[in-house]
Amino acid sequence: MHDDLDPTLAYVKSAARLLALPLPDAQAARVATHLARTATLALLLDAAPLAAHDEPAQVYAPAPFPPEDPSR
């Protein structure tokens, strides 16, 4: 992951400049470290074998509110 840090750090600094975000070098390095770690985890997830019959989790739908009592 250390080899990936230099391009990731350059990306973080460029993005911060583009968005006009003040980002000290030490903080940019920490952001780059976490971003590189997240990218590594995404590669592991992307490599997980999934077949066409694998079904994603159901979309969360909250229960409807109970009807209000008109006498209140």
Long-range contacts (C-beta under 8 A, 24 or more apart in sequence): 1-36, 1-37, 1-40, 4-36, 4-39, 4-40, 5-29, 5-32, 5-33, 5-36, 8-32, 8-35, 8-36, 8-39, 11-35
